[in-house]
Structure formats: C-alpha cells, structure tokens
Amino acid sequence: MKELKSVFSREELTENAVKLLKKLIATPSMSRDEYNVSLIIEGFFNEHQLTVNRFKNNIWATNKYFDAGKPSILLNTHHDTVKPNKAYTLDPFIPVEKDGKLFGLGSNDAGASLVAMAQTFLYFYEAEDLTHNLVIALTAEEEISGLDGIEALFPQLPNVELAIVGEPTKMNLAIAEKGLLVIDGEMIGTPSHAAHPNNDNAIVKCMQDLQNILNFKFPKISDYLGEVKVTLSVLNAGTQHNVVPEKCNFTLDVRVTDEYTNREVFEIIQSQMKSKLTPRSFRLNSSKIEVSHPFVQAGLALGRTTYGSPTSSDQAIIPCTSVKLGVGDSLRSHTADEFVYIDEIREGIDIYIKILEIVL
C-alpha cells in the first residue's frame, strides 16, 4: 500500500466520529423507519466528496481507486435501533456527553461501530494499490432481521470476500456466532370438563414433550460456541379453569452452533418430539471464520482476543466469510441510558486501521 495522500490524526478521526454519532443519536431510527438517519449518513459522505450509493435505506460506497479485478473487504454495520425502553432516565434522543461517556439510544449498538467504520473508510479512501477494495455498507433493519437490510443489498456489492460486521465486541474478534432458529409448536389433546378423567390432556402431553427436548443433549459441541441451546420462551393453553383445552401452543428459541445448520437442528428436534413443529425461518444460520484467516491473525498480532458470540447479528444473513468486531460492550445493548465511552471510539478507530493496514 502506498503512503496515503490524506493522513488524519487519530484525534481528528475521533472528534469527527463523536460529532457524527451525536447526529445519529438525535435522529430516531427504529427498524423500518430509518430514512432520516440514512440521509444523515448520506450527507456525511457527500460532505467528504465521496460517491455514495443508496438502496432503500442502505448507504454504501467504495474506495476511490476501486478495481473490479480485486476482491473486496466489506465494513458493515447497522443504523437502526430498537425502541427505547421505559426505564430510561435520560431522553434517548438527546446525546449527552459526561464523564467520558456519550449517552443516547444506539450509541453502543451500533452507532459507535458505525462512526468508527466511517472514519476508517475515510482514512483508506484515497489509498492506492490496495490488495483488496474497501467497501462500506451502513444498513437497515438489523434489529428485526428484516428483508430490506444487508440481505437485500448484498447482491449489489462488488465481489465481497470478507465482511467485518460492526457490533459491540470490545474490539475483540467474535470468530463464531450462534444462529437463531425459532420454532412454533402445537400439541393436540382431547377437550373435556376438568372434573372428569382425561388421559389425553394437551397441556400434560405438551409438558412431557417439552421436558424431553429441554433435557436433550445435541451430540456435537462447538469449540467456540459450546452446545446448541434450546429455550422455551412462550407457552399458551386454556382459557378457563374448568375446561381442559384441545391444544397447547409454545415457542422454542434455539441458538444453533457452527456444528449444525438450522435445518439439521430442526430435524433433530422434530425427531425427539411428538408435537407438531413449524420453523419460522431457516435464514439465520451460525457463522465461523478460521483462526488462520489473515484478518484474524492480524487482530491477534495486535493483542486482540477471539471468542464465540451467543448473540445474533447480520452475520447470519451475510453469504460470505465474516467476523464480528466492533466498538462498545454487548452487555450495554438495549439497556436504559445506553452509552459508549469516547475512549472506546478512539480505540476502535485505531484498531480497525491497524488491522486493515496489515491486511491491505
């Protein structure tokens, strides 16, 4: 890589990142309602005289010396947020900087990663003779695993070989991520008056069926993600005390490891249960990148650590090799009075740049 034509100091990059993040916080961007925040992001790139592309509420760009003959590395994160919960003591849409922290909805998940990636992209934008193109895509609907986010945009992106997904990981590398499989179940029984004997009680049969699958151990265990985890999250049956209902309905939240596909896990669960099961989707599969991958090795060389992530992200629908690496702490995501440390943003920009300087 030749010496960059424009060199920004880390302090300048951090100041610009914080300024942009404050604008994002002040612009409500709940999932499927991201148009206004997409205009803020589009305007940011236009201010820096970059050619910017839009697809629905997704904003993306390529480096100045883009070469169609080279593979691309993608910087991707999302600009949508969940709705603020009722426990907020601060206005979620007013950015407040205090004691080295920046408070506001989406500051940690995933605004800090977004602004750090945007500054990193600017840093490399005019670099010549890169081994890979650098592409940035700041996308919608991640919080709801929607169809109009990165999944819809990805076919338009040029020859992506590796995706870096910006989610709060404390700038350590999540090299594996659990997939998500949601299963709705139904157990049918015989309705009757509660005063009479009934050996075909839907609730009792369902409880036995659920106890069986909750105690079941999947034989293959992932080195980074451990066991497949099945959680009973919804259970509904009956409307009055003296009537045995004809059915019992439930929902299973299944976190799938890289040892299985979602379809394989569904087939195993169905083989262990008598209830009628219906998967909502097989889209959100687990992901994994090898430790030997050059990007992971570059991160390790800089003292970063690797781990397996139990939380899902857009990695689940990105159809190429990916790694999750971003600013902030996942434990702060979706909490009241969400915040990120300014120093975390500074560190994030620095680490993104240093890893890419090795890889590019």
C-alpha positions in Angstrom: 0.0 0.0 0.0 1.4 3.4 -1.0 1.5 6.2 1.5 -1.9 7.8 1.9 -2.5 11.1 0.2 -4.5 12.4 3.1 -3.5 11.5 6.6 -5.9 12.1 9.5 -4.7 12.1 13.1 -6.5 9.7 15.4 -7.7 12.6 17.4 -9.3 14.3 14.4 -10.9 11.0 13.4 -12.3 10.6 16.9 -13.6 14.1 17.1 -15.4 13.7 13.7 -16.7 10.3 14.8 -18.2 11.7 18.0 -19.8 14.6 16.1 -21.4 12.2 13.7 -22.6 9.9 16.4 -24.3 12.8 18.2 -26.3 13.5 15.0 -27.3 9.8 14.7 -28.5 9.7 18.3 -30.6 12.8 17.7 -32.3 11.2 14.7 -34.8 8.5 15.7 -34.1 5.4 13.6 -36.2 2.5 14.8 -36.2 -0.5 12.4 -38.2 0.1 9.2 -38.2 3.8 10.0 -34.6 4.7 9.1 -34.9 7.1 6.2 -34.0 10.2 8.1 -30.9 8.7 9.6 -29.9 7.3 6.2 -30.0 11.0 5.0 -27.6 11.9 7.8 -25.1 9.2 6.7 -25.5 10.0 3.1 -24.8 13.7 3.9 -21.7 12.8 5.8 -20.2 11.0 2.8 -21.3 13.8 0.5 -19.5 16.4 2.7 -16.3 14.5 2.1 -17.0 14.4 -1.7 -17.4 10.7 -1.9 -19.5 8.9 -4.4 -22.3 7.4 -2.4 -24.9 4.8 -3.3 -28.3 4.2 -1.9 -30.6 1.2 -2.0 -33.7 1.7 0.0 -32.4 2.9 3.4 -29.0 1.3 2.9 -26.0 3.6 2.2 -22.8 2.2 0.6 -19.6 3.3 -1.1 -16.3 2.0 -2.5 -12.8 3.3 -2.2 -11.6 5.9 -4.7 -9.3 3.5 -6.6 -11.8 0.7 -6.8 -10.5 -2.1 -9.1 -13.2 -4.5 -10.3 -10.5 -7.2 -10.7 -9.8 -7.3 -7.0 -11.8 -8.9 -4.2 -13.4 -6.6 -1.6 -13.4 -6.3 2.2 -16.7 -5.0 3.5 -17.1 -2.8 6.5 -20.8 -3.3 7.6 -22.9 -2.3 10.5 -26.5 -1.1 11.0 -28.0 2.3 11.7 -31.4 1.1 13.0 -32.2 0.8 16.7 -34.6 -0.9 19.0 -37.3 1.2 20.6 -36.2 2.9 23.9 -37.4 1.0 26.9 -39.4 2.6 29.7 -36.6 2.5 32.2 -34.7 5.4 30.5 -34.0 8.3 32.9 -32.4 10.4 30.1 -34.0 11.5 26.8 -32.9 8.7 24.5 -32.7 11.1 21.5 -30.6 13.8 23.2 -26.9 13.0 23.1 -25.3 13.7 26.5 -21.5 13.7 26.9 -20.5 13.2 30.5 -17.6 11.7 32.4 -16.0 10.3 29.3 -19.3 8.7 28.1 -21.7 9.5 25.3 -25.3 8.6 26.2 -28.1 8.0 23.8 -30.1 5.4 22.1 -28.0 3.4 19.6 -24.7 4.9 20.9 -23.3 1.5 21.8 -25.4 -0.7 19.5 -24.2 0.0 16.9 -23.6 3.7 16.4 -20.1 3.7 17.8 -19.1 1.0 15.4 -20.8 2.8 12.5 -18.9 6.1 13.1 -15.6 4.3 13.7 -16.0 2.4 10.5 -16.9 5.6 8.6 -13.7 7.3 9.8 -11.7 4.2 9.0 -13.1 4.1 5.5 -12.2 7.8 5.0 -8.7 7.1 6.2 -8.2 4.5 3.5 -10.4 6.1 0.8 -7.6 7.6 -1.3 -5.0 4.8 -0.7 -3.6 3.3 -3.9 -2.5 -0.2 -4.7 -4.5 -1.9 -2.0 -4.6 -5.7 -2.1 -8.4 -5.5 -1.8 -11.1 -3.0 -2.5 -12.6 -1.5 0.6 -16.4 -1.2 0.7 -18.6 0.3 3.4 -22.3 -0.5 3.8 -24.3 1.1 6.6 -27.6 -0.8 6.6 -31.1 -1.0 7.9 -33.4 -3.5 9.7 -30.7 -5.4 11.6 -32.6 -5.3 14.9 -35.5 -7.2 13.3 -33.5 -9.4 10.9 -35.5 -7.6 8.2 -35.5 -8.4 4.5 -34.6 -4.8 3.3 -31.2 -4.5 5.0 -27.9 -6.1 4.2 -29.6 -9.2 2.8 -31.3 -7.2 0.1 -28.2 -5.0 -0.6 -25.5 -7.7 -0.6 -26.0 -8.8 -4.3 -25.2 -5.3 -5.4 -21.9 -5.2 -3.5 -18.8 -5.9 -5.6 -17.1 -9.2 -5.1 -17.0 -9.3 -1.2 -14.5 -11.8 0.1 -14.7 -10.8 3.8 -17.2 -8.9 5.8 -16.3 -7.1 9.0 -19.5 -6.7 11.0 -19.6 -3.9 13.5 -21.3 -4.9 16.7 -20.1 -4.2 20.3 -17.4 -6.8 21.0 -15.0 -4.6 23.0 -12.9 -4.7 19.7 -12.2 -8.4 20.2 -12.8 -10.8 17.4 -16.0 -12.8 17.5 -14.9 -15.6 15.1 -18.0 -17.6 15.6 -21.6 -16.6 16.2 -24.7 -18.7 17.0 -27.5 -18.8 14.6 -31.2 -18.4 15.5 -34.0 -20.8 14.9 -37.5 -20.0 16.2 -39.9 -22.9 16.3 -43.6 -22.7 17.0 -45.1 -25.9 18.3 -48.6 -27.3 18.9 -49.7 -30.3 20.9 -53.3 -31.6 20.3 -55.3 -33.3 23.0 -58.9 -34.1 23.8 -61.0 -31.2 25.3 -63.1 -32.1 28.3 -64.7 -30.9 31.6 -61.9 -30.6 34.2 -64.0 -32.7 36.7 -63.8 -35.8 34.5 -60.8 -38.1 33.9 -58.8 -37.3 30.7 -55.8 -39.3 29.6 -55.3 -37.1 26.6 -54.7 -33.7 28.3 -52.9 -31.4 25.8 -51.2 -29.5 28.5 -49.8 -32.6 30.3 -48.7 -34.1 27.0 -47.0 -30.9 26.0 -45.2 -30.6 29.3 -43.8 -34.1 28.8 -42.8 -33.3 25.3 -41.1 -30.1 26.2 -39.3 -31.6 29.2 -37.9 -34.2 26.8 -36.4 -31.7 24.4 -35.2 -29.3 27.1 -33.2 -32.2 28.6 -31.9 -33.4 25.2 -28.2 -33.0 24.5 -27.1 -32.5 20.9 -24.1 -34.7 20.3 -21.8 -32.3 18.5 -20.3 -29.5 20.6 -18.6 -26.4 19.1 -15.1 -25.4 20.2 -16.2 -21.7 20.4 -19.9 -21.8 20.8 -20.4 -24.8 23.0 -23.8 -26.6 22.8 -26.9 -25.9 20.9 -29.2 -24.1 23.3 -33.0 -24.7 23.3 -35.1 -22.3 25.4 -38.8 -22.4 26.0 -39.9 -18.8 25.6 -43.7 -18.9 25.0 -46.4 -21.2 26.4 -50.2 -20.8 25.9 -53.1 -23.1 26.7 -56.6 -22.9 28.1 -59.0 -20.0 28.8 -60.9 -21.1 32.0 -60.2 -23.3 35.0 -62.9 -26.0 34.4 -62.1 -26.8 30.8 -59.3 -28.9 29.6 -58.2 -27.3 26.3 -58.0 -29.1 23.0 -54.4 -27.8 22.4 -51.3 -26.3 23.9 -49.1 -23.9 21.9 -45.5 -23.0 22.6 -42.4 -21.3 21.0 -38.8 -22.6 21.2 -35.9 -20.2 20.8 -33.0 -22.3 19.5 -29.4 -20.9 19.4 -27.5 -23.0 16.8 -23.8 -23.6 16.7 -21.4 -23.9 13.7 -21.6 -27.6 14.1 -25.1 -27.7 12.6 -27.3 -26.0 10.0 -30.6 -24.7 11.2 -32.4 -27.3 9.1 -30.4 -30.1 10.7 -31.2 -28.9 14.2 -34.9 -28.6 13.3 -35.0 -32.2 12.0 -33.3 -33.5 15.2 -35.7 -31.6 17.4 -38.7 -32.9 15.5 -37.4 -36.4 15.9 -37.3 -36.0 19.6 -40.9 -34.5 20.0 -44.4 -35.6 19.4 -45.8 -32.1 18.9 -46.4 -30.6 15.5 -43.5 -28.2 14.9 -43.2 -25.3 12.4 -40.0 -23.3 11.9 -40.4 -19.6 11.3 -37.4 -19.4 9.1 -34.1 -21.2 8.3 -32.4 -17.8 7.3 -30.4 -17.0 10.4 -27.6 -19.6 10.4 -24.5 -19.7 12.5 -21.2 -18.4 11.2 -17.5 -19.1 11.7 -14.1 -17.8 10.4 -10.9 -19.9 10.8 -8.3 -18.6 13.3 -5.8 -19.0 10.5 -7.5 -16.3 8.4 -5.2 -13.3 7.7 -7.6 -10.8 9.3 -7.9 -12.9 12.5 -4.1 -13.3 12.6 -3.7 -9.5 12.2 -6.0 -8.9 15.1 -4.2 -11.5 17.3 -0.9 -9.8 16.4 -2.3 -6.6 17.9 -3.2 -8.3 21.1 -6.9 -8.8 20.5 -8.6 -12.0 21.6 -11.1 -14.3 19.9 -14.3 -15.7 21.2 -17.7 -17.2 20.2 -20.7 -14.9 20.3 -24.0 -16.0 21.7 -25.9 -13.1 20.2 -27.0 -12.9 16.6 -26.3 -10.2 14.1 -26.4 -9.6 10.3 -23.6 -12.2 10.1 -26.4 -14.7 10.0 -27.6 -13.5 6.5 -24.2 -12.4 5.0 -23.3 -15.1 2.5 -19.5 -14.9 2.7 -16.8 -15.3 5.3 -17.3 -12.8 8.1 -16.0 -11.7 11.5 -17.7 -9.6 14.2 -15.6 -6.8 15.5 -16.9 -3.5 16.9 -16.9 -0.7 19.5 -18.6 -1.0 22.9 -19.9 -3.7 25.1 -22.7 -6.1 24.1 -24.0 -6.1 27.7 -25.0 -2.4 27.3 -27.1 -3.1 24.2 -30.8 -2.5 24.5 -30.4 -1.2 28.1 -31.8 2.0 29.6 -29.5 5.0 29.4 -27.3 3.3 26.8 -23.8 4.7 26.4 -20.4 4.3 24.9 -17.1 5.6 26.2 -15.4 8.2 24.0 -12.1 6.3 24.5 -13.7 3.2 23.1 -14.5 5.0 19.9 -10.9 6.2 19.7 -9.6 2.7 20.3 -12.0 1.2 17.8 -10.8 3.5 15.0 -7.2 2.8 15.9 -7.6 -1.0 15.9 -9.7 -1.0 12.6 -7.0 1.0 10.9 -4.1 -1.1 12.3 -5.6 -4.4 11.3 -6.5 -3.2 7.8 -3.0 -1.7 7.3 -1.7 -5.3 7.8 -4.3 -6.9 5.6 -4.4 -4.3 2.8 
